Amino acid sequence: MKTRHLPLHRNGRSGGRAVRRLAAILGLLALCGCATVDRGAPKAAGGPIEIQDRRQRLVTLALQEWTLWGRPRIDATGRTLGRPDPSASTASTVPRNEYEPDYTSRVLMYWFVLRGSDFAPQRALLADGSLTPWSAVFISFLMHAAGVPREVFPPSARHWDYIKRAHDFPDPSGFQALDATRAAPRVGDLICATRSWTAGVVTTFAQLASDASRGTYHCDLVVRVSQGTLGAIGGNVRDAVTWTDVPLDAEGRLRPTAGRPWLTVLRNNLR
């Protein structure tokens, strides 16, 4: 049974949907790119094309996926917030979730990027028919799509793997794990918290030095920082790719909440 400690994630559904879900998955594998992006006004013709660096591409890709999922947005307590851009088209602001066949297919695309095209779709399901947790898979997808080499950011279905890598082998041209109680996040960084049973065991950044810190975590990509709050996008939050408004203290550091006991900031040094 798929369970989660945090209110921002959902519990697994019962097995009633299992057969319908598997049929939808197998029938829609060719539709991984089914959703469309609200691109807004077209760029003026004839202008030079700007190629973003990998850090910028990560943020752009996260915003694009968030748009594909209907731009769901919550605060740090899990409360649903209104549309950040009331002028956006209606089609781009209808929240979607992983139980809709088109979006189940989208999640499978994230898995295929991580595991390869021979990945068996059934492996993405739990016994009750719900999807295996995919938040780390989503982050790994963003890294791959942005062109981040695997040796810089090893893709994984577990957040702990790349958190531990950034902690033990800090990379001045890649990622470095910093103590969330001391480091102020920047746009493009990953912010990571413990969850489920791990939240009661791993309570300080120093514990990451030990392999005993292995457990369940959640990371989001920072896409906006302003006075007193930041916006971060993550996968498998409320059954979707969701924007969370995260409170900051006067120094711009993360303020932990019951739902997100922030442990580390993965500083993004990519260019």
C-alpha positions in Angstrom: 0.0 0.0 0.0 1.4 3.4 -1.0 1.4 5.7 2.0 2.9 9.0 2.7 3.7 10.9 5.9 3.3 14.4 4.5 -0.1 16.0 3.7 1.4 17.3 0.4 1.5 13.7 -0.9 -1.5 11.4 -1.1 -2.2 8.0 0.2 -2.5 5.1 -2.3 -5.9 4.3 -3.7 -7.5 1.0 -3.2 -7.3 -1.7 -5.8 -10.6 -0.9 -7.6 -8.8 1.1 -10.2 -6.0 -1.4 -10.9 -7.4 -3.1 -14.0 -8.6 0.2 -15.5 -5.3 1.8 -14.8 -3.2 -0.9 -16.4 -5.4 -0.9 -19.5 -5.0 2.8 -19.8 -1.3 2.6 -19.4 -0.8 -0.1 -22.0 -3.2 1.7 -24.4 -1.6 5.1 -24.1 2.1 4.5 -24.2 2.3 6.3 -27.5 0.8 9.5 -26.0 3.6 10.5 -23.7 3.6 14.0 -25.1 -0.1 14.3 -25.2 -0.4 17.6 -23.3 0.2 21.0 -24.9 2.0 24.0 -23.5 0.3 27.4 -23.4 3.1 29.4 -25.1 1.5 32.8 -24.9 2.3 35.4 -27.5 4.6 34.2 -30.3 8.2 35.6 -30.4 8.8 38.2 -33.0 10.1 36.7 -36.2 13.7 37.2 -37.3 15.2 37.8 -33.8 18.2 35.8 -32.6 17.5 32.6 -30.7 18.9 32.5 -27.2 20.2 29.1 -26.0 19.7 28.9 -22.2 22.4 27.4 -20.0 21.5 24.2 -18.1 20.5 26.0 -15.0 18.0 28.1 -16.9 16.8 25.1 -18.8 16.0 23.3 -15.6 13.7 26.1 -14.5 12.1 26.5 -17.9 11.4 22.8 -18.1 9.9 22.7 -14.6 7.6 25.6 -15.5 6.7 23.9 -18.7 5.8 20.6 -17.0 3.8 22.5 -14.4 1.8 24.2 -17.1 1.2 20.8 -18.8 -0.4 19.7 -15.5 -2.7 22.6 -15.3 -0.6 24.8 -12.9 -1.7 23.4 -9.5 -0.4 25.6 -6.7 -0.5 25.1 -2.9 1.1 26.7 0.2 3.4 24.9 2.6 0.5 23.6 4.6 -1.1 22.0 1.6 -3.8 24.6 1.1 -4.8 25.1 -2.5 -4.0 28.5 -3.8 -5.5 30.5 -6.7 -4.0 30.8 -10.1 -0.7 32.8 -10.0 -1.6 34.4 -13.4 -5.4 35.1 -13.7 -4.9 36.2 -17.3 -3.7 32.7 -18.4 -5.9 30.7 -20.6 -8.5 28.5 -19.0 -7.1 25.4 -20.7 -3.7 25.8 -19.0 -5.1 26.3 -15.5 -7.4 23.2 -15.0 -5.4 21.1 -12.5 -4.8 17.6 -13.7 -3.7 14.4 -11.8 -2.0 11.2 -12.4 -5.2 9.2 -12.5 -6.2 10.7 -15.8 -5.0 8.4 -18.6 -3.1 11.2 -20.4 -1.2 12.1 -17.3 -0.6 8.5 -16.3 1.1 8.3 -19.6 3.1 11.5 -18.8 4.4 9.9 -15.6 5.4 6.8 -17.6 7.5 9.1 -19.9 9.4 10.3 -16.8 10.1 6.6 -16.0 11.2 5.8 -19.5 13.7 8.6 -19.5 15.1 7.2 -16.2 15.0 3.5 -17.0 15.0 3.3 -20.8 12.4 2.4 -23.4 12.4 -1.3 -22.3 11.1 -0.4 -18.9 8.0 -2.5 -18.2 5.0 -0.2 -17.4 3.7 -2.6 -14.9 6.7 -1.8 -12.7 5.4 1.7 -12.2 2.4 0.3 -10.4 1.9 -0.8 -6.8 -0.3 -3.8 -6.0 -3.4 -1.6 -5.4 -3.1 -0.1 -8.9 -1.7 3.3 -7.8 1.5 4.7 -9.2 4.8 4.0 -7.5 6.1 7.3 -6.0 7.7 9.3 -8.8 8.9 12.6 -7.3 12.6 11.6 -7.7 11.9 10.3 -11.1 10.5 13.7 -12.1 13.6 15.5 -10.8 15.8 13.0 -12.7 13.7 13.7 -15.9 14.3 17.4 -15.6 18.0 16.9 -15.2 18.2 14.6 -18.3 16.0 16.9 -20.4 18.2 19.9 -19.4 21.3 18.1 -20.6 22.9 17.5 -17.2 25.3 14.6 -17.6 24.7 11.5 -15.5 28.1 11.7 -13.9 27.1 15.2 -12.6 23.6 14.3 -11.4 23.1 10.5 -11.2 19.4 9.9 -12.0 17.5 7.8 -9.5 14.0 6.9 -8.3 15.2 7.8 -4.7 16.0 11.3 -3.7 18.5 10.1 -1.1 20.8 8.8 -3.8 21.5 12.1 -5.3 21.3 14.0 -2.0 24.0 11.7 -0.6 26.1 12.1 -3.7 26.0 15.9 -3.5 26.9 15.7 0.2 29.8 13.2 -0.1 31.2 14.5 -3.4 30.4 18.3 -3.6 30.9 19.5 -7.1 31.8 23.2 -7.7 30.5 22.8 -11.3 27.6 20.6 -10.4 25.7 20.2 -7.1 26.7 20.8 -3.4 24.7 19.8 -0.4 24.3 22.7 2.1 22.7 22.9 5.5 19.1 24.2 5.1 19.4 26.0 8.4 22.3 28.1 7.0 22.0 28.4 3.3 19.5 30.6 1.5 18.1 28.9 -1.6 18.5 30.4 -5.1 16.6 29.9 -8.3 17.7 26.6 -9.8 18.6 24.9 -6.5 16.9 21.8 -5.1 15.4 22.0 -1.7 15.0 18.7 0.1 13.1 17.5 3.2 12.8 14.3 5.0 9.4 12.6 5.0 7.5 9.6 6.4 9.5 7.6 9.0 12.8 9.3 8.0 11.5 12.7 9.4 11.6 11.2 12.9 15.1 9.8 12.5 17.2 12.2 10.4 16.7 15.6 11.9 20.0 17.4 11.3 22.2 18.0 8.2 25.2 16.5 9.9 23.5 13.1 9.9 23.8 13.0 6.1 27.5 12.0 6.7 26.3 8.6 7.7 24.8 5.9 5.4 22.2 5.5 8.2 20.5 8.6 6.7 19.2 6.5 3.9 15.5 6.8 3.8 12.5 8.7 2.3 12.9 12.3 1.1 11.3 14.8 -1.1 13.0 17.5 -3.3 11.5 20.4 -5.3 13.2 22.7 -7.8 13.3 26.4 -6.9 11.8 28.5 -9.7 11.3 31.8 -8.0 12.6 33.6 -4.9 11.0 36.8 -3.5 10.9 38.5 -0.1 9.6 36.1 2.5 8.7 33.2 0.1 9.9 31.1 -2.8 8.1 29.1 -5.4 9.3 25.5 -5.9 8.0 22.8 -8.3 8.0 19.1 -7.6 6.5 15.9 -8.9 4.1 13.5 -7.2 2.7 16.3 -5.0 -1.1 16.2 -4.8 -1.0 13.6 -7.6 0.6 16.1 -10.0 3.5 18.4 -10.8 2.7 21.1 -8.4 4.0 24.5 -7.4 4.5 25.0 -3.6 4.9 28.4 -2.0 7.5 27.9 0.7 8.1 30.5 3.6 11.5 32.0 4.1 12.9 33.8 7.1 14.3 37.3 7.1 17.7 36.0 5.9 16.1 34.1 3.0 16.5 30.7 4.6 13.8 28.0 4.5 11.3 27.9 7.4 10.5 24.3 8.2 6.9 23.2 8.5 5.3 20.0 9.7 4.8 19.0 6.1 8.3 19.9 5.0 11.1 19.6 7.6 13.7 21.0 5.3 17.1 19.4 5.7 19.3 20.5 2.8 19.7 22.9 -0.1 21.4 21.3 -3.1 23.3 24.3 -4.5 23.1 24.3 -8.3 26.4 25.4 -9.8 25.6 24.4 -13.4 26.4 26.7 -16.3 
